[in-house]
Amino acid sequence: CVGVLDVGASSFTVANAGHPPVYRRTGDGHVSELTCTGHPLGLRPGVSFETSTTELVPGDVLVLYSDGVYEARNHLDRDYGFDRLRGTISRLGAKGNAGEILERIVSDVKRFVGTASLDDDITVVVVKVEGKNKA
């Protein structure tokens, strides 16, 4: 997954090569997927990748994450899952800067996992649009 954050145009363009979708949380708490599909890199030669561009407004939060987040399992062998991640982003994404939002998301995943061991990395990138030309 690669993204281009154009601060001057207040937009985000993403191309995806088999990565989970980027989530966008709007100021009112609605979470949507920035979808564009693509095969994982290296599987098929000569494949082109589509891009998707979205306009950003102050209060928007973008969340990129690895499969280790939604596949994190607890002691009951249940995945954290996409639905829980979306709910966490909706609930926790309004207050604080990008770093604080990131910490709250990672803390929620770790709280869910509890005493179970993590089998993969947990990688999360958060961008919060603070105001015009400030991301």
KABEL-V736881 format. One record per residue. N is the residue number from 0. OMEGA is omega in radians with two decimals (999 if undefined). Layout:
# KABEL-V736881
n = (N,N)
omega = (OMEGA,OMEGA)
This chain:
# KABEL-V736881
n = (0,1,2,3,4,5,6,7,8,9,10,11,12,13,14,15,16,17,18,19,20,21,22,23,24,25,26,27,28,29,30,31,32,33,34,35,36,37,38,39,40,41,42,43,44,45,46,47,48,49,50,51,52,53,54,55,56,57,58,59,60,61,62,63,64,65,66,67,68,69,70,71,72,73,74,75,76,77,78,79,80,81,82,83,84,85,86,87,88,89,90,91,92,93,94,95,96,97,98,99,100,101,102,103,104,105,106,107,108,109,110,111,112,113,114,115,116,117,118,119,120,121,122,123,124,125,126,127,128,129,130,131,132,133,134)
omega = (3.07,3.14,3.06,3.09,3.13,-3.07,-3.14,-3.13,-3.08,3.13,3.11,3.11,-3.09,2.96,-3.00,3.11,3.10,3.14,3.05,-3.08,3.01,3.07,3.04,3.06,3.09,-3.10,-3.13,3.08,3.13,3.12,3.10,3.11,2.97,-2.98,2.87,-3.02,3.09,3.09,3.06,-3.12,3.03,-3.12,-3.09,3.14,3.06,-3.13,3.03,-3.07,3.10,3.06,3.08,-3.14,3.09,3.07,-3.12,3.08,3.12,-3.11,3.10,3.08,3.05,3.14,3.02,-3.01,3.11,3.14,3.09,3.11,-3.06,3.08,3.10,-3.06,3.07,-3.09,3.08,3.14,3.08,3.09,2.99,2.96,3.14,-3.11,3.13,3.12,3.10,3.12,3.12,3.12,3.13,-3.06,-2.98,-2.98,-3.04,-3.02,3.06,3.11,-3.08,3.14,3.12,3.11,3.11,-3.14,3.13,3.11,-3.13,3.11,3.13,3.09,-3.12,3.10,3.10,-3.12,3.11,-3.07,3.11,3.14,3.07,-3.12,-3.07,3.09,3.01,-3.13,-3.14,3.03,-3.13,3.02,3.07,3.12,-3.07,-3.11,-3.12,3.12,3.09,3.09,999)
